[in-house]
């Protein structure tokens, strides 16, 4: 699984619009979890398969890091 969205530009979390937070959760958490739930029964039935979740550097480096600390 590889999915993800982020802020359109660097900003503090307190400034992020609630609609964007909902979008972030829907894409980054809900869609990933739902897709796993959809494909898992077939994998169990076939007794084979693998799910690999890929993260990004955004999970390690704070958004805007390079803008504030060059």
C-alpha positions in Angstrom: 0.0 0.0 0.0 1.3 3.4 -0.9 -1.0 6.3 -0.4 -0.8 9.7 1.1 -1.7 13.4 1.0 -0.3 16.2 3.0 -0.7 20.0 3.4 -0.5 22.1 0.2 2.2 24.2 2.0 4.0 24.3 5.3 1.9 25.4 8.2 1.3 24.7 11.8 -1.2 22.0 12.6 -3.4 24.5 14.6 -3.8 26.4 11.3 -4.9 23.5 9.3 -8.5 23.6 8.1 -10.8 20.9 9.6 -11.8 19.8 6.0 -8.2 19.2 5.2 -7.7 17.2 8.4 -10.7 15.0 7.3 -9.2 14.5 3.9 -5.8 13.6 5.4 -7.5 11.0 7.6 -9.7 9.6 4.8 -6.8 9.1 2.4 -3.9 8.3 4.7 -5.8 6.1 7.2 -9.3 5.1 6.1 -8.5 4.3 2.4 -5.4 2.3 3.4 -7.3 0.3 6.0 -10.3 -0.3 3.8 -8.2 -1.5 0.9 -6.4 -4.0 3.2 -9.8 -5.2 4.5 -10.9 -5.8 0.8 -7.9 -7.8 -0.3 -7.2 -9.8 2.8 -9.9 -12.4 2.5 -8.7 -13.5 -0.9 -5.1 -13.7 0.4 -6.3 -15.9 3.3 -8.3 -18.1 0.9 -5.3 -18.6 -1.4 -2.9 -18.9 1.6 -0.5 -16.5 -0.1 0.1 -12.9 -0.5 1.8 -10.0 1.3 0.9 -6.5 2.2 3.6 -3.9 2.4 2.8 -0.5 3.7 5.2 2.2 2.4 5.7 5.3 4.3 7.4 8.5 3.2 10.0 10.9 4.6 7.1 13.2 5.5 6.6 10.8 8.5 10.1 11.4 9.7 10.8 15.0 8.7 8.3 17.6 9.9 6.5 19.5 7.2 8.3 22.7 6.4 11.5 21.5 8.1 13.7 22.7 5.2 12.0 26.0 5.1 12.8 26.8 8.7 16.1 25.0 9.1 18.1 25.2 5.9 
